């Protein structure tokens, strides 16, 4: 018994020695960066930074960090207590007319959706989509969409017809909701924002930061609250959603509640586990969706862009938001595999 306890102690000590808490922080403000996605050298998701910006990393290991509002960063961890991330510098033209004078708010978004199954890239999709939103009713009208799509042909992560109904294929075309995440938060009587912290029933679930130098507001929170998990059962499959974070970035001009017209970008991250009670099936699924508002103005007429024009927009804007290098390398590797490689 003593020997077992000693071995267990040494094992846990070794784990602690290898995995060290590290804060991800803004290189300008030094504020923590919540819910940044961290990949390992193979491009597999190892986790997300918590509300305080912390995540556990191992010395000597290679990591790649991604966040909706910061430049991607790659590094070999060397016991630094803080890793600084540089804010993204993309800009879009601002407009001077107000929503009150025009009938529609028109915008185009560049979007990206990535799914990993058991640490293997299952699909990648990006593209351009256009929206018209009524400035009074906020009714959303979706226009044409242009996409670039990749699906892995590997048999070991192939889609089964029954499990499709469980959601093991997260094709995420963006849709602009009537209310922003910020508006939903302040309208929820159980939630409040104090000193940059989002609380729900006195439990901290996220952060809200005004980036004064960039005239932006960044809101990140646990979208799964108040449940620690969300379980779905169908056809013998059990799907457990155990992590669901959302982040939105807004143009900020001292308003009380940024509306959909102020939205600059959005990101969501989900981790799910899929099992089957009879089949030998256990799958870990990581899904990340993001979009960026690349054009916006106000107009009195609704005239959707043609597919040909959106194709040109895709070529223009896909280069503005480069994909993480490790994801790009995974795409190249997968596309070079034989069609029926397992």
C-alpha positions, 0 to 999 in steps of 0.5 A: 500500500505504501509503495502504491501511494509513493508511486502515485505521488511520484506520478502526480508530481511528474504530471505537475512538473510537466504541465504548468499553468501559463497565462495568455495575455494581450500584448498591449493591455496585459489583460488575460485572453479568455477562450483562446484555442490552443493546438499541439504540434499535430494541429489537435486541440488541447484546450482553451484558456480559461476566464483568467487566460490560463492554460496548462502547457508542457515545457519543450512542446510545440503549440499554436494559439488561435483567437478571434481577436488576436494574431495566430501565434506558434511557439515552443513552450519554455517555462514562461509564465505569460505568453503575449498575443498581438491584437489583430489589425484587420480594418474594414471601412467605416460608414457615416450614415445612421441606421435611422435614415436607411431601411437596411443594414447590409453586410458581408461576412467571411466565415470558417468552420473546422471539425476535429474527430479524435484529433484528426481533421474531419472537415474544413469550410470557409466562404463568404455570405451576405446579409440584409437586416431591416433596421427597424424590425431586425429581420435577417435576410440571407443572401447568396453564399460561396464556400470552399469545402473539404471533407476527409475520406478516412474510413476511421472517422467516416460519417455513419448515417444514424450518427448524422442525426446526432450532429457528428457533422457540424457544417456551420453556415453563419447566421446573424441573430437578431440580438447580440451575445451582449444584449442577451446577457444584459437581458437575462435577469440571472446574469450581470456584468461587473468590473469586466466579469460576467456573472450568472447567479454570482458565478463568474462565467466570462469576461467583458473588456472595452479595448479603448485604443481600438474602440472595440468591446470583447465579450467571451463567456461560457455558453453552456452555463448553467449546465456543466454538460448537455446530453442527447440520446438517439438510436443508441448514441449518446452525445455529451456537450461538455464545453461551449464557449462564445466570443463576440467583438463589437465596434464600441462607441460608448453605447449601452448594448452593442447591436448586431449592427456593431458586430465585427466578429464572432467565434464559438467552440464546442467539445463533444463526446459521441458514444454508442451503447453496443458499438465500440464507438467513442469519439471526441469532437472539437468544433470551432466556427468563426466569422468576420464582418468584412463589409457593412453599410446602410441602404434603402434597397435590397439587392443581393450580390451575384455568386460571381461577385462573391467569388471575387470577394472570397479571393480578396478576404480569405487572404486577409484572415490566414488559417493557422499553419498547422490546420493548413498542413493538415489540409495538405496532408489529407488532400494528398491521401488516397481516396479510400485511405483509412 
